[in-house]
Amino acid sequence: MTMKEELLGAKVQERFGDKLSVTLVHANRAWITVTLENLPELAKWLKEQEGYYHCSTITGLDSGENLEALYHLSSGEGELTLRLAVPKTNPHIPTLTGIWPGAVLYERELQDMFGFIVDGHPDPRRYILPEDWPDGVYPLRKDYVYTYVEAPLAKKE
């Protein structure tokens, strides 16, 4: 571990207490398991105070009863992942586009592919799936059943 990650872990614990879990994975890489209530405050603090200025992507995950959003952040010196779990029965998460504007497309992808409801999102239109995709059907959830539909062949003139 580098001193930066050890120091970050100590700062997070000092500021947020036992509400969050910090795991130091290896040099320049840490994970923070965050609660829904702490996510916006932690995200803002990480950007403004700790220099995690870039949200490189958000990964969705279906872990059974919960959906998880993994926010991958960069400071230029290290990488950090925020891990948030919400129940499938209430998959609301707040938008973080006010903190990291680049999160806009990743949050739309979470909506389309996993069924997250991103509260306060500035542009909640579909992003990947077609507009006529059925509501409540999310292709990256474990319970999704793929059905092959043969496309008609184009006529040659």
N, C-alpha and C positions, 0 to 999 in steps of 0.2 A: 504494500500500500504506500501511496505517496502521502506526504504530510497534508496536502490539500484535501484529500478525501477524508482522512482522519479528522481534520479540523472541521470540515463541513458536517460530518456526522455528529460531532460534539455540538456545533452551533445549532443544528436542527433539533437535537435532543433538548438543548437549553431553551430554545424558543418555543417549541411545541410539546415538550415533555413526552410522556408515554403514549400520546395520541398517534404517533407515527413510529414506524420501524425503519431503521437505516441498516442496510447491508452493504458492506464494502466487499465488492466482488474481486477486484484486482486493481493494479495501478491504473489510475485515471478512469475508473468505472465504479459507480455506486448505484444502488437501488433504494428508493424510499417507498414504502407502502404507506399510502395516504388515505385518509377518510374523505368522504364527500364534503363534509363540513370544512375541512382544512385545505382542500385543493386550491381554491382561488387565492387565499392568503399566502399559502406556501409558494404557489407559482409566481405571484407578484414579488414576493421576497427573494426568491431564487434569481429572478431576472434583475431586479433593482439593486440588491445587496451583494449577490454572489456571482453575477456576471453570466448567468445562463440565459443568454440573449436569443438563442435559436432553438426552435422546436423543429427538429429534423424530420420527424414523422410521429404519427400516433398509430399504434398497433391495436387492433381489436382481438379479443380472445373469448371464446365460449368455454367456460370452465365448469359447465354443468348447471347448477342452480343460479350461478352468477354470470354476468358479462364483465369483462375486464377491459379497461383502457390503459395502455402502456404509453406514456408520454416520453419520448426520447429527446433529451435536451443536450445542448452543447454549449460549453463556455469558451471554446478555443483551446483550453488546457485540459479538459476532461469531459467525460460523458456521464450523464445522469439519467436514470429512468424512474419516473413516477408511476407507481402501480396502484390503480384505483379499481375496486370491485363494487358493482351494484347488482341488486337482485334482478333477474330477468322479468319479474313481475312488476318492477318499477324502475326501468332503466334510464332514469333521468340523470344527466350530468350537465354542469354549467359550461357554457362556451368559454374558451380561453383566448378567443380572437382579440379581445381588448388588450391582452398581455403579449401574445404572439400572433400577429395578424396572419402569418403563414399557416396557422392551424385551421383556417377556414375550409380548405378542401379535405383535409384529413377528418375533420368532424363530419362533413357531409358523407364521406365514405363510411364512417361508423354508423351513420343513420341508415344508409342503403343496405349495407352488407350484414349488419348485426342487429339493427333495430334500436339502437340507442336513441334517446330523445335528448337533443342538445338544446337546453333552455337558453334563450337569448341569442341564438345564432343569427347573424345578419342576413344569411341567404340559405334557407333550409330546403331549397329545391333539390330534387334528385341530382346525383352527380354521376354515378356509374350506371345504374339501372335505367331502363327506358321508362318514360312517364306512365306507360300503361301496365307496368309491373304490378302484380297484385299486392295489396296492402297486407301486412302481417307475414309476408314470406321473405325470409332473410337468408340468402345463399351461403353465408359463412357460419351459420349456426349449426351445431351438431345435429339438430333434429330436422334439418332441411333434407328433403328427398328429391334428388335430381330425376327429372323425367325427360327423356330424349324426345325431341320433336323433329321429325325430318323436314327439312326445308324443301319447298318445291324447286325443281330444276328450272333454270332460266331457259326460255325458248330461244332457239337460234333462228335468226331470220335469213 
